[in-house]
Amino acid sequence: MTLARKTYYLDELSPGMEASVSKTVTEKDIQAFADVTGDHNPVHLDEAYAATTMFKTRIAHGMLTAGMFSAAFAMELPGPGCVYVSQTLDFKAPVRIGDVAVAKVKVLEVMESKRRARFHCACYVGDNLVVEGEAVLMVPRRKSA
């Protein structure tokens, strides 16, 4: 059974509103992401190979971590019904198996005439910023009576 989530309609959003989601990154997550996307880069899947890289161990796919922004939008703010329009990303540091990643989204601007909202996106492992960017979403309007 899925829980019904609140949808924040466009007229309910204002700059400064924020939400977050967190997840412990697992071996299973990395393997599933590789299988779904076809990205089988050995830096993610092969410990012996990854040991020869600057990271010295396997790292999660950057897009797996960035995908947490989608979860924050879809499940928290604005919630069900929102649709991505664009996303910029700047990868700052790797995420490893066992890391707890926390993705935070914050409303920067509401564009009523375009039915859009712009958000700052930042993902952390502890105090370490690992991914940052901005997103624009199409946000549902309240149905008129």
C-alpha positions as CSV (number, residue, x, y, z in Angstrom):
1,M,0.0,0.0,0.0
2,T,1.3,3.5,-0.9
3,L,0.8,6.5,1.3
4,A,-1.1,9.4,-0.2
5,R,1.3,12.4,-0.4
6,K,0.4,16.0,-0.3
7,T,0.7,17.9,-3.5
8,Y,1.8,21.5,-3.1
9,Y,0.0,23.4,-5.9
10,L,1.7,26.3,-7.6
11,D,-0.1,28.9,-5.6
12,E,1.1,27.2,-2.4
13,L,4.8,27.5,-3.2
14,S,7.0,30.3,-2.1
15,P,10.7,31.0,-2.1
16,G,12.4,29.4,0.8
17,M,10.3,26.3,1.1
18,E,12.4,23.2,1.3
19,A,12.3,19.5,1.6
20,S,14.7,16.6,1.8
21,V,15.0,12.8,1.3
22,S,17.8,10.5,2.5
23,K,19.1,7.1,1.5
24,T,21.9,4.8,2.4
25,V,23.5,3.8,-0.9
26,T,23.8,0.0,-1.2
27,E,25.6,-2.5,-3.5
28,K,22.1,-3.5,-4.7
29,D,21.3,0.2,-5.7
30,I,24.4,0.5,-7.8
31,Q,23.8,-2.9,-9.5
32,A,20.2,-2.1,-10.2
33,F,21.1,1.4,-11.6
34,A,23.7,-0.2,-13.9
35,D,21.2,-2.8,-15.1
36,V,18.5,-0.3,-15.7
37,T,20.6,2.3,-17.5
38,G,23.2,0.0,-19.1
39,D,26.0,2.0,-17.5
40,H,28.4,-0.8,-16.4
41,N,31.4,1.4,-16.0
42,P,33.9,-0.7,-13.9
43,V,34.5,2.3,-11.5
44,H,31.0,1.4,-10.2
45,L,31.0,-2.4,-10.4
46,D,34.6,-3.8,-10.2
47,E,36.5,-3.3,-7.0
48,A,39.9,-4.3,-8.5
49,Y,39.5,-1.8,-11.3
50,A,38.2,1.0,-9.0
51,A,41.2,0.5,-6.7
52,T,43.4,1.7,-9.6
53,T,41.4,5.0,-9.9
54,M,41.7,8.2,-8.0
55,F,38.8,7.1,-5.9
56,K,40.6,3.9,-4.7
57,T,37.2,2.1,-4.3
58,R,33.9,1.7,-6.1
59,I,31.7,4.8,-6.3
60,A,28.0,5.2,-7.0
61,H,26.9,6.5,-10.4
62,G,26.6,10.3,-10.2
63,M,23.1,10.1,-11.8
64,L,22.0,7.6,-9.1
65,T,22.8,10.2,-6.5
66,A,21.3,13.1,-8.6
67,G,18.2,10.9,-9.0
68,M,17.4,11.6,-5.4
69,F,16.3,15.1,-6.4
70,S,13.6,13.5,-8.4
71,A,12.4,11.6,-5.4
72,A,12.4,14.8,-3.3
73,F,10.3,16.5,-5.9
74,A,7.9,13.7,-6.6
75,M,7.3,12.7,-3.0
76,E,7.9,15.8,-0.9
77,L,7.9,19.2,-2.6
78,P,6.0,20.0,-4.7
79,G,4.8,16.3,-4.6
80,P,2.9,14.0,-7.0
81,G,2.0,15.6,-10.3
82,C,5.1,17.7,-10.8
83,V,7.1,17.2,-14.0
84,Y,10.8,18.0,-14.7
85,V,11.5,20.7,-17.2
86,S,15.3,21.0,-16.7
87,Q,18.1,20.2,-14.3
88,T,21.7,21.4,-14.0
89,L,24.2,19.3,-12.1
90,D,27.7,19.9,-10.7
91,F,29.3,16.8,-9.2
92,K,31.6,17.8,-6.4
93,A,32.6,14.5,-4.6
94,P,32.0,10.8,-4.9
95,V,29.4,8.8,-3.1
96,R,30.4,5.3,-1.9
97,I,28.6,2.2,-0.8
98,G,27.3,2.7,2.7
99,D,27.2,6.5,2.5
100,V,24.0,8.2,3.6
101,A,23.1,10.7,1.0
102,V,20.7,13.5,1.8
103,A,19.1,15.4,-1.1
104,K,17.7,18.8,-0.3
105,V,15.5,20.9,-2.6
106,K,14.6,24.6,-2.0
107,V,12.2,26.8,-3.9
108,L,14.0,29.8,-5.4
109,E,11.3,31.2,-7.7
110,V,7.7,30.7,-8.6
111,M,6.8,31.6,-12.2
112,E,3.0,31.7,-12.1
113,S,2.5,32.6,-15.7
114,K,4.6,29.7,-16.9
115,R,3.3,27.2,-14.3
116,R,6.8,26.6,-13.3
117,A,9.0,26.7,-10.2
118,R,12.8,26.9,-9.9
119,F,14.6,25.0,-7.2
120,H,18.1,24.9,-5.7
121,C,19.3,21.2,-5.4
122,A,22.0,20.1,-3.1
123,C,23.0,16.6,-2.0
124,Y,25.3,15.9,1.0
125,V,27.1,13.0,2.6
126,G,27.5,14.3,6.1
127,D,28.7,17.9,5.8
128,N,30.2,17.2,2.4
129,L,28.4,18.6,-0.7
130,V,28.5,15.9,-3.3
131,V,26.1,17.2,-6.0
132,E,24.6,20.7,-6.6
133,G,22.4,22.2,-9.2
134,E,19.1,23.9,-10.2
135,A,15.9,22.4,-11.5
136,V,12.8,23.8,-13.1
137,L,9.6,21.9,-12.6
138,M,6.1,22.2,-14.1
139,V,3.8,22.3,-11.0
140,P,0.1,21.5,-11.0
141,R,-2.3,24.3,-10.5
142,R,-5.3,23.9,-8.2
143,K,-8.3,22.6,-10.1
144,S,-11.0,25.3,-10.5
145,A,-14.4,24.5,-9.1
